[in-house]
Amino acid sequence: MKFMILLLAPIVLASCGDSCTKYSDFNCSEIQEADYNVYFYYPSGTEKHLGSTNGLSQCGAIAHRFADKQSFSSSDSWGYICCMIANGSSCYEKHR
C-alpha cells in the first residue's frame, strides 16, 4: 500500500496546477499578469517592437491599436507576439 501511495503522489501533485502549466513554466494567472515586450509583424514579415507593457490583454490591445492606426484589417495577415519578460530574459515565453 505504501508503494502505491508513493507511485500515485507525483500524479496527484501534477494535477494541482492549472491548464497553463501544461505548456508554460507559469500558471494562468501569472501569464495574464506578467510583463511583456510587444512585437508587431507586418504582412511582409517585418518585425517592429512596440514597447513593453504589463498584462497579456494589454499586449494584445497595443498590437491591435497599432494595426488600426496602420489601417490594417484582420485579413491583411499582420500578427503580433507577446514576449514574456521573466527569469532575466526579454522573451522567456511567447504568448498571444
ROLUMBA-134810 format. One line per field, with one value per atom (N, C-alpha, C, O, CB): residue number from 1; x negated, y, z negated; residue in three letters; atom name. Coordinates in pm, 1 decimal, padded with zeros to 6 digits. Glycine has a CB too. Layout:
N
nr = [NUM,...]
x = [X,...]
y = [Y,...]
z = [Z,...]
rest = [ala,...]
atom = [CA,...]
end
This chain:
96
nr = [1,1,1,1,1,2,2,2,2,2,3,3,3,3,3,4,4,4,4,4,5,5,5,5,5,6,6,6,6,6,7,7,7,7,7,8,8,8,8,8,9,9,9,9,9,10,10,10,10,10,11,11,11,11,11,12,12,12,12,12,13,13,13,13,13,14,14,14,14,14,15,15,15,15,15,16,16,16,16,16,17,17,17,17,17,18,18,18,18,18,19,19,19,19,19,20,20,20,20,20,21,21,21,21,21,22,22,22,22,22,23,23,23,23,23,24,24,24,24,24,25,25,25,25,25,26,26,26,26,26,27,27,27,27,27,28,28,28,28,28,29,29,29,29,29,30,30,30,30,30,31,31,31,31,31,32,32,32,32,32,33,33,33,33,33,34,34,34,34,34,35,35,35,35,35,36,36,36,36,36,37,37,37,37,37,38,38,38,38,38,39,39,39,39,39,40,40,40,40,40,41,41,41,41,41,42,42,42,42,42,43,43,43,43,43,44,44,44,44,44,45,45,45,45,45,46,46,46,46,46,47,47,47,47,47,48,48,48,48,48,49,49,49,49,49,50,50,50,50,50,51,51,51,51,51,52,52,52,52,52,53,53,53,53,53,54,54,54,54,54,55,55,55,55,55,56,56,56,56,56,57,57,57,57,57,58,58,58,58,58,59,59,59,59,59,60,60,60,60,60,61,61,61,61,61,62,62,62,62,62,63,63,63,63,63,64,64,64,64,64,65,65,65,65,65,66,66,66,66,66,67,67,67,67,67,68,68,68,68,68,69,69,69,69,69,70,70,70,70,70,71,71,71,71,71,72,72,72,72,72,73,73,73,73,73,74,74,74,74,74,75,75,75,75,75,76,76,76,76,76,77,77,77,77,77,78,78,78,78,78,79,79,79,79,79,80,80,80,80,80,81,81,81,81,81,82,82,82,82,82,83,83,83,83,83,84,84,84,84,84,85,85,85,85,85,86,86,86,86,86,87,87,87,87,87,88,88,88,88,88,89,89,89,89,89,90,90,90,90,90,91,91,91,91,91,92,92,92,92,92,93,93,93,93,93,94,94,94,94,94,95,95,95,95,95,96,96,96,96,96]
x = [-00081.3,00000.0,-00086.5,-00056.5,00093.0,-00193.8,-00282.6,-00344.5,-00361.1,-00392.0,-00378.7,-00436.1,-00336.7,-00375.0,-00477.5,-00209.8,-00106.4,-00089.3,-00070.5,00026.4,-00095.4,-00084.1,-00202.6,-00185.1,-00076.1,-00322.3,-00441.6,-00434.7,-00482.5,-00568.0,-00377.1,-00364.3,-00262.9,-00283.4,-00324.0,-00154.9,-00049.1,-00075.6,-00015.1,00081.3,-00162.1,-00187.1,-00226.7,-00170.3,-00296.0,-00320.1,-00355.0,-00238.1,-00226.3,-00469.7,-00153.1,-00037.2,00059.5,00109.8,00034.1,00085.6,00175.9,00118.2,00190.6,00200.8,-00009.1,-00072.6,-00072.7,-00052.5,-00215.7,-00094.7,-00096.7,00040.0,00049.5,-00143.5,00144.9,00279.0,00321.7,00428.0,00377.8,00241.7,00275.5,00257.4,00316.7,00190.0,00178.4,00157.3,00278.9,00371.3,00033.9,00279.4,00389.8,00352.2,00242.6,00428.7,00442.0,00421.0,00299.9,00240.7,00544.3,00262.3,00149.0,00015.5,-00078.8,00145.3,00006.9,-00119.8,-00150.8,-00258.7,-00117.0,-00058.8,-00084.7,-00178.8,-00250.9,00047.7,-00178.4,-00261.9,-00353.2,-00428.5,-00174.8,-00348.1,-00424.4,-00488.5,-00444.1,-00335.2,-00592.4,-00652.7,-00569.7,-00601.4,-00796.0,-00463.7,-00383.1,-00236.9,-00191.1,-00395.7,-00163.9,-00021.0,00054.9,-00003.1,00032.7,00183.1,00262.2,00263.6,00254.1,00404.6,00275.1,00277.8,00144.9,00142.9,00308.6,00035.3,-00096.9,-00115.7,-00174.8,-00208.5,-00066.3,-00076.3,00003.0,-00045.6,-00025.4,00123.5,00208.0,00149.2,00168.2,00345.1,00078.2,00030.4,-00116.2,-00165.8,00050.3,-00185.4,-00329.2,-00357.5,-00267.0,-00388.7,-00484.2,-00531.5,-00570.0,-00622.9,-00652.9,-00542.6,-00566.2,-00630.6,-00605.4,-00435.7,-00714.2,-00757.2,-00658.6,-00623.7,-00905.9,-00613.7,-00513.2,-00582.0,-00646.6,-00400.9,-00567.7,-00625.0,-00513.1,-00428.2,-00726.7,-00515.0,-00416.6,-00483.4,-00600.2,-00358.6,-00408.9,-00460.7,-00374.6,-00255.9,-00464.4,-00437.5,-00369.5,-00337.9,-00398.8,-00455.9,-00243.7,-00214.0,-00337.9,-00342.5,-00109.7,-00436.8,-00561.2,-00649.3,-00743.4,-00638.6,-00618.4,-00700.1,-00796.9,-00861.5,-00776.2,-00807.7,-00896.3,-00846.1,-00726.7,-00906.1,-00940.0,-00907.1,-00928.4,-01023.5,-00992.1,-00839.5,-00854.7,-00825.1,-00718.8,-00759.6,-00919.1,-00899.8,-00814.4,-00852.0,-01038.6,-00699.3,-00608.4,-00625.8,-00556.5,-00466.4,-00716.9,-00739.7,-00708.5,-00693.0,-00657.9,-00699.5,-00672.2,-00544.8,-00505.2,-00789.9,-00480.8,-00357.5,-00338.3,-00410.6,-00237.2,-00240.9,-00204.2,-00071.6,00027.0,-00196.1,-00069.3,00053.8,00067.1,00039.7,00171.5,00109.5,00124.8,00233.1,00215.3,00157.2,00344.0,00451.3,00407.7,00446.5,00577.3,00327.2,00276.2,00180.8,00178.1,00204.9,00103.2,00013.1,00092.7,00059.1,-00069.6,00197.1,00281.6,00348.4,00359.1,00386.5,00393.5,00459.6,00363.9,00403.3,00514.1,00239.3,00138.9,00118.3,00114.4,00004.5,00105.2,00084.8,00205.5,00189.0,00057.9,00325.8,00446.2,00462.6,00503.1,00569.9,00431.4,00438.1,00338.2,00369.2,00411.8,00217.5,00116.5,00165.3,00150.3,-00017.9,00223.0,00275.7,00386.0,00392.4,00329.3,00473.1,00579.2,00520.9,00567.8,00672.4,00418.2,00354.5,00287.8,00277.3,00251.1,00242.7,00179.2,00283.4,00248.9,00079.3,00410.4,00524.1,00519.3,00562.1,00527.4,00466.5,00468.9,00600.3,00651.5,00349.2,00653.2,00771.4,00725.5,00608.6,00877.1,00816.0,00778.7,00741.1,00675.7,00893.2,00781.8,00748.5,00613.3,00573.8,00857.1,00542.5,00414.0,00295.3,00181.8,00389.6,00317.5,00212.6,00104.9,-00010.9,00148.5,00141.3,00047.2,00055.6,00150.2,00078.0,-00043.2,-00041.5,-00117.3,-00175.8,-00099.9,-00115.7,-00190.1,-00226.6,-00165.1,-00108.3,-00326.7,-00370.4,-00394.1,-00446.9,-00500.0,-00354.6,-00381.7,-00494.4,-00475.7,-00252.3,-00610.4,-00726.4,-00731.7,-00751.4,-00858.3,-00713.7,-00714.7,-00855.1,-00954.0,-00665.6,-00860.3,-00985.1,-00994.6,-00922.3,-00990.7,-01084.0,-01094.1,-01230.6,-01296.1,-00982.2,-01271.2,-01394.2,-01515.1,-01599.0,-01374.5,-01523.8,-01637.4,-01633.5,-01731.1,-01761.7,-01522.9,-01511.1,-01406.9,-01304.3,-01474.6,-01434.4,-01338.5,-01230.5,-01134.0,-01412.1,-01248.9,-01148.5,-01154.3,-01188.4,-01172.4,-01120.6,-01128.7,-01027.0,-01059.1,-01106.2,-00904.0,-00798.7,-00719.1,-00705.9,-00705.9,-00666.0,-00582.6,-00436.3,-00399.1,-00623.2,-00354.5,-00210.9,-00133.0,-00188.0,-00173.6,-00002.4,00088.8,00220.8,00312.3,00108.4]
y = [-00119.5,00000.0,00127.1,00222.5,-00000.9,00128.2,00244.0,00266.9,00381.4,00226.0,00159.8,00170.8,00236.4,00320.0,00032.2,00199.2,00254.5,00404.4,00480.5,00181.4,00447.3,00589.2,00666.4,00774.5,00608.8,00611.5,00676.4,00684.3,00780.9,00601.5,00585.8,00582.3,00684.9,00745.2,00442.6,00705.9,00797.7,00942.7,01033.3,00752.8,00967.0,01102.7,01200.7,01310.1,01099.0,01168.2,01263.5,01295.6,01408.5,01209.1,01199.2,01222.4,01319.0,01410.5,01090.0,01299.9,01387.9,01528.6,01625.6,01333.2,01541.5,01673.3,01744.0,01865.3,01660.2,01672.3,01732.7,01786.4,01885.3,01631.5,01723.5,01767.5,01891.4,01947.1,01655.4,01935.8,02053.0,02183.3,02284.5,02056.0,02184.2,02303.3,02333.5,02252.5,02287.2,02449.1,02478.7,02441.2,02390.9,02627.2,02465.5,02420.3,02485.3,02426.0,02448.9,02603.6,02672.5,02606.3,02616.5,02816.6,02538.8,02475.8,02355.1,02297.0,02433.9,02317.2,02208.1,02253.6,02172.1,02157.0,02384.7,02435.6,02549.9,02602.1,02481.5,02589.4,02703.6,02673.5,02584.8,02827.0,02747.8,02739.7,02816.6,02814.2,02793.9,02884.7,02970.5,02927.0,02864.5,03116.5,02960.9,02929.8,03039.2,03141.1,02916.4,03017.7,03110.1,03252.0,03348.9,03059.1,03264.3,03396.4,03468.9,03588.1,03384.1,03397.4,03458.2,03500.6,03605.2,03360.1,03421.1,03455.8,03582.5,03671.5,03339.5,03591.6,03708.5,03836.3,03944.3,03685.1,03825.3,03943.4,03978.3,04075.7,03922.7,03903.0,03923.6,04050.5,04111.6,03803.5,04088.4,04197.2,04137.5,04026.6,04273.3,04212.8,04163.6,04269.3,04388.7,04117.7,04223.7,04302.6,04273.0,04157.3,04269.6,04377.3,04363.3,04374.7,04475.2,04470.7,04270.7,04269.9,04258.3,04169.5,04153.8,04349.5,04351.5,04299.7,04328.5,04495.4,04224.2,04170.9,04220.5,04189.4,04015.6,04298.9,04348.0,04230.8,04124.5,04454.0,04249.3,04141.8,04093.2,03978.0,04189.6,04179.3,04141.7,04052.3,03990.6,04266.1,04045.2,03966.8,04050.5,03999.6,03863.6,04178.2,04267.4,04284.2,04301.3,04404.7,04278.9,04288.7,04430.9,04498.1,04190.1,04476.2,04607.9,04592.4,04543.3,04715.2,04634.4,04632.0,04753.7,04867.6,04633.1,04728.3,04836.5,04883.8,04975.6,04792.2,04822.5,04861.7,04750.0,04634.6,04982.0,04784.2,04687.6,04726.0,04842.6,04679.2,04626.9,04652.4,04547.9,04448.4,04654.2,04571.6,04477.2,04413.3,04482.9,04546.3,04281.7,04208.0,04162.4,04237.2,04291.9,04038.5,03979.9,04050.4,04073.3,03831.6,04085.0,04151.5,04289.8,04333.3,04163.2,04359.0,04490.4,04476.8,04562.9,04559.4,04369.8,04344.0,04331.8,04394.9,04215.8,04251.4,04234.7,04364.3,04394.4,04129.3,04441.3,04568.4,04665.6,04735.9,04631.1,04669.6,04756.7,04717.0,04802.8,04749.8,04588.9,04540.9,04572.6,04615.4,04389.3,04552.4,04580.9,04730.6,04769.7,04527.7,04814.0,04959.1,05001.6,05085.3,05035.6,04944.1,04977.2,04936.1,05012.1,04907.8,04817.4,04771.4,04864.1,04894.7,04627.0,04909.1,05003.3,05133.7,05188.1,05031.4,05184.2,05309.3,05294.5,05390.9,05354.6,05172.3,05145.7,05113.6,05090.0,05029.9,05112.9,05080.7,04937.3,04909.6,05176.6,04845.7,04703.7,04643.6,04677.4,04628.3,04556.5,04481.0,04342.1,04306.9,04471.7,04264.4,04129.9,04039.2,03936.8,04067.2,04075.9,03992.8,04029.0,03970.3,04005.9,04124.2,04168.8,04084.1,04116.2,04310.5,03978.8,03885.9,03949.3,03907.6,03825.2,04048.9,04102.3,04014.4,03937.3,04252.9,04026.5,03946.0,04013.5,04120.3,03809.2,03951.1,04002.9,03887.8,03781.2,04110.3,03912.2,03818.0,03897.1,04008.3,03740.1,03838.5,03895.6,03813.1,03695.7,03895.6,03874.4,03806.2,03833.6,03947.2,03852.3,03728.1,03743.2,03779.1,03715.4,03613.7,03881.8,03924.3,03849.8,03880.8,04081.9,03751.7,03669.1,03601.9,03579.7,03562.8,03570.6,03494.8,03552.5,03478.0,03351.2,03684.8,03751.8,03755.8,03796.9,03686.2,03714.0,03712.6,03813.9,03833.7,03571.9,03877.3,03971.7,03898.8,03960.0,04073.9,03767.0,03687.2,03543.0,03451.0,03692.9,03525.6,03393.1,03295.8,03180.0,03405.0,03344.1,03264.9,03356.3,03475.7,03196.6,03300.4,03375.2,03339.6,03222.6,03346.6,03444.3,03425.4,03518.8,03611.6,03450.4,03491.6,03579.7,03586.1,03654.4,03530.5]
z = [00000.0,00000.0,00000.0,00071.8,-00120.5,-00080.6,-00083.0,00053.6,00095.8,-00188.2,00122.6,00256.3,00351.5,00433.4,00309.0,00341.3,00427.6,00403.1,00498.0,00405.2,00277.8,00244.6,00302.1,00358.3,00091.7,00288.1,00343.2,00494.8,00554.3,00300.6,00556.1,00701.3,00750.8,00856.1,00747.4,00677.8,00718.4,00678.1,00735.5,00659.7,00583.1,00533.3,00644.1,00648.4,00428.0,00733.7,00840.0,00932.6,00980.2,00921.8,00958.2,01044.9,00979.0,01044.2,01077.7,00852.3,00777.8,00771.0,00793.4,00635.7,00740.9,00732.1,00866.8,00872.0,00680.3,00974.4,01107.5,01145.4,01218.0,01211.4,01097.9,01133.5,01055.2,01082.8,01110.2,00958.6,00878.2,00956.5,00919.3,00752.2,01062.3,01142.6,01228.9,01236.6,01229.6,01293.7,01384.0,01526.5,01550.9,01375.8,01619.8,01757.8,01824.1,01914.3,01840.3,01782.4,01844.8,01813.6,01892.1,01799.7,01699.8,01663.2,01750.9,01739.8,01517.3,01836.8,01932.0,02043.5,02101.2,01992.6,02074.2,02183.0,02140.3,02222.5,02296.3,02014.2,01966.9,01832.2,01759.3,01956.8,01800.5,01667.8,01564.8,01445.9,01671.2,01609.6,01524.2,01526.2,01621.9,01568.1,01419.2,01418.9,01494.9,01532.2,01272.9,01517.3,01599.1,01542.6,01618.0,01611.5,01413.9,01351.3,01372.3,01402.7,01200.9,01356.1,01376.0,01521.4,01548.0,01334.6,01614.8,01757.4,01785.7,01855.4,01846.4,01732.9,01756.3,01698.0,01753.9,01698.2,01586.5,01514.0,01539.1,01482.6,01368.1,01620.8,01643.2,01723.1,01779.8,01715.7,01726.4,01811.9,01947.0,01954.4,01746.7,02053.5,02189.7,02277.7,02262.1,02252.5,02370.4,02485.2,02596.4,02620.0,02528.3,02664.8,02769.8,02905.1,02934.7,02755.2,02987.0,03121.6,03224.0,03216.1,03138.3,03319.7,03427.9,03554.7,03580.9,03449.7,03631.9,03758.6,03873.4,03882.6,03756.7,03961.2,04080.6,04173.2,04161.3,04153.8,04264.7,04360.8,04437.1,04480.3,04460.0,04453.6,04522.0,04436.1,04486.0,04561.8,04305.1,04212.7,04131.8,04040.3,04288.0,04164.5,04091.5,03947.6,03923.0,04162.7,03854.4,03711.9,03661.4,03701.2,03629.7,03573.6,03509.5,03360.8,03322.7,03575.0,03277.7,03132.1,03094.8,03122.4,03054.7,03031.8,02995.7,02851.5,02807.8,03017.2,02778.2,02640.8,02544.1,02583.9,02607.2,02418.2,02312.1,02240.0,02239.2,02213.1,02179.1,02105.7,01997.8,01991.9,02200.3,01913.5,01809.6,01846.3,01870.6,01671.4,01850.3,01875.6,02019.1,02113.0,01839.3,02034.4,02167.3,02248.3,02368.0,02155.7,02185.5,02259.9,02307.3,02415.7,02173.1,02226.9,02267.0,02385.6,02473.5,02148.6,02388.0,02500.5,02630.0,02730.2,02476.0,02627.7,02745.8,02786.5,02905.4,02720.7,02688.2,02717.5,02786.9,02880.0,02588.3,02742.0,02804.3,02950.2,03038.4,02727.0,02975.1,03112.7,03200.3,03314.6,03113.6,03149.0,03227.9,03255.0,03364.5,03155.7,03156.4,03178.8,03284.9,03369.7,03047.9,03280.8,03380.3,03519.9,03615.6,03346.7,03531.2,03660.8,03710.7,03829.8,03649.4,03620.0,03658.9,03710.5,03810.4,03540.4,03642.1,03685.5,03822.0,03897.8,03582.2,03852.4,03981.6,04088.7,04204.4,03969.1,04049.8,04137.9,04189.7,04301.7,04255.8,04107.0,04141.8,04096.2,03989.5,04078.2,04175.7,04134.6,04090.2,04106.6,04251.2,04034.8,03989.0,04105.2,04085.4,03909.9,04226.6,04343.1,04404.7,04505.5,04448.6,04345.6,04400.3,04356.6,04391.7,04360.6,04282.6,04239.9,04153.0,04157.8,04359.7,04074.3,03976.3,03852.1,03835.9,03942.1,03765.3,03644.0,03532.1,03550.3,03670.5,03417.5,03303.5,03211.0,03213.4,03227.7,03130.9,03028.6,02900.7,02903.2,03072.7,02791.1,02659.0,02597.3,02565.3,02566.8,02581.1,02524.0,02374.1,02331.1,02593.3,02295.8,02150.3,02101.8,02138.2,02081.6,02019.7,01957.2,01824.3,01729.6,01936.9,01818.2,01697.1,01689.8,01791.6,01694.0,01570.4,01546.3,01619.3,01669.9,01587.9,01624.8,01686.6,01838.0,01900.9,01644.1,01898.2,02043.5,02090.2,02025.0,02093.0,02203.1,02261.3,02343.2,02388.8,02350.3,02360.8,02432.9,02382.5,02456.9,02588.0,02256.5,02193.6,02253.6,02280.7,02042.3,02274.1,02338.2,02429.2,02402.2,02232.7,02537.3,02629.8,02606.0,02596.9,02776.4,02596.3,02574.0,02665.1,02724.4,02425.4,02674.5,02750.1,02679.3,02725.4,02895.7]
rest = [met,met,met,met,met,lys,lys,lys,lys,lys,phe,phe,phe,phe,phe,met,met,met,met,met,ile,ile,ile,ile,ile,leu,leu,leu,leu,leu,leu,leu,leu,leu,leu,leu,leu,leu,leu,leu,ala,ala,ala,ala,ala,pro,pro,pro,pro,pro,ile,ile,ile,ile,ile,val,val,val,val,val,leu,leu,leu,leu,leu,ala,ala,ala,ala,ala,ser,ser,ser,ser,ser,cys,cys,cys,cys,cys,gly,gly,gly,gly,gly,asp,asp,asp,asp,asp,ser,ser,ser,ser,ser,cys,cys,cys,cys,cys,thr,thr,thr,thr,thr,lys,lys,lys,lys,lys,tyr,tyr,tyr,tyr,tyr,ser,ser,ser,ser,ser,asp,asp,asp,asp,asp,phe,phe,phe,phe,phe,asn,asn,asn,asn,asn,cys,cys,cys,cys,cys,ser,ser,ser,ser,ser,glu,glu,glu,glu,glu,ile,ile,ile,ile,ile,gln,gln,gln,gln,gln,glu,glu,glu,glu,glu,ala,ala,ala,ala,ala,asp,asp,asp,asp,asp,tyr,tyr,tyr,tyr,tyr,asn,asn,asn,asn,asn,val,val,val,val,val,tyr,tyr,tyr,tyr,tyr,phe,phe,phe,phe,phe,tyr,tyr,tyr,tyr,tyr,tyr,tyr,tyr,tyr,tyr,pro,pro,pro,pro,pro,ser,ser,ser,ser,ser,gly,gly,gly,gly,gly,thr,thr,thr,thr,thr,glu,glu,glu,glu,glu,lys,lys,lys,lys,lys,his,his,his,his,his,leu,leu,leu,leu,leu,gly,gly,gly,gly,gly,ser,ser,ser,ser,ser,thr,thr,thr,thr,thr,asn,asn,asn,asn,asn,gly,gly,gly,gly,gly,leu,leu,leu,leu,leu,ser,ser,ser,ser,ser,gln,gln,gln,gln,gln,cys,cys,cys,cys,cys,gly,gly,gly,gly,gly,ala,ala,ala,ala,ala,ile,ile,ile,ile,ile,ala,ala,ala,ala,ala,his,his,his,his,his,arg,arg,arg,arg,arg,phe,phe,phe,phe,phe,ala,ala,ala,ala,ala,asp,asp,asp,asp,asp,lys,lys,lys,lys,lys,gln,gln,gln,gln,gln,ser,ser,ser,ser,ser,phe,phe,phe,phe,phe,ser,ser,ser,ser,ser,ser,ser,ser,ser,ser,ser,ser,ser,ser,ser,asp,asp,asp,asp,asp,ser,ser,ser,ser,ser,trp,trp,trp,trp,trp,gly,gly,gly,gly,gly,tyr,tyr,tyr,tyr,tyr,ile,ile,ile,ile,ile,cys,cys,cys,cys,cys,cys,cys,cys,cys,cys,met,met,met,met,met,ile,ile,ile,ile,ile,ala,ala,ala,ala,ala,asn,asn,asn,asn,asn,gly,gly,gly,gly,gly,ser,ser,ser,ser,ser,ser,ser,ser,ser,ser,cys,cys,cys,cys,cys,tyr,tyr,tyr,tyr,tyr,glu,glu,glu,glu,glu,lys,lys,lys,lys,lys,his,his,his,his,his,arg,arg,arg,arg,arg]
atom = [N,CA,C,O,CB,N,CA,C,O,CB,N,CA,C,O,CB,N,CA,C,O,CB,N,CA,C,O,CB,N,CA,C,O,CB,N,CA,C,O,CB,N,CA,C,O,CB,N,CA,C,O,CB,N,CA,C,O,CB,N,CA,C,O,CB,N,CA,C,O,CB,N,CA,C,O,CB,N,CA,C,O,CB,N,CA,C,O,CB,N,CA,C,O,CB,N,CA,C,O,CB,N,CA,C,O,CB,N,CA,C,O,CB,N,CA,C,O,CB,N,CA,C,O,CB,N,CA,C,O,CB,N,CA,C,O,CB,N,CA,C,O,CB,N,CA,C,O,CB,N,CA,C,O,CB,N,CA,C,O,CB,N,CA,C,O,CB,N,CA,C,O,CB,N,CA,C,O,CB,N,CA,C,O,CB,N,CA,C,O,CB,N,CA,C,O,CB,N,CA,C,O,CB,N,CA,C,O,CB,N,CA,C,O,CB,N,CA,C,O,CB,N,CA,C,O,CB,N,CA,C,O,CB,N,CA,C,O,CB,N,CA,C,O,CB,N,CA,C,O,CB,N,CA,C,O,CB,N,CA,C,O,CB,N,CA,C,O,CB,N,CA,C,O,CB,N,CA,C,O,CB,N,CA,C,O,CB,N,CA,C,O,CB,N,CA,C,O,CB,N,CA,C,O,CB,N,CA,C,O,CB,N,CA,C,O,CB,N,CA,C,O,CB,N,CA,C,O,CB,N,CA,C,O,CB,N,CA,C,O,CB,N,CA,C,O,CB,N,CA,C,O,CB,N,CA,C,O,CB,N,CA,C,O,CB,N,CA,C,O,CB,N,CA,C,O,CB,N,CA,C,O,CB,N,CA,C,O,CB,N,CA,C,O,CB,N,CA,C,O,CB,N,CA,C,O,CB,N,CA,C,O,CB,N,CA,C,O,CB,N,CA,C,O,CB,N,CA,C,O,CB,N,CA,C,O,CB,N,CA,C,O,CB,N,CA,C,O,CB,N,CA,C,O,CB,N,CA,C,O,CB,N,CA,C,O,CB,N,CA,C,O,CB,N,CA,C,O,CB,N,CA,C,O,CB,N,CA,C,O,CB,N,CA,C,O,CB,N,CA,C,O,CB,N,CA,C,O,CB,N,CA,C,O,CB,N,CA,C,O,CB,N,CA,C,O,CB,N,CA,C,O,CB,N,CA,C,O,CB,N,CA,C,O,CB,N,CA,C,O,CB,N,CA,C,O,CB,N,CA,C,O,CB,N,CA,C,O,CB,N,CA,C,O,CB]
end
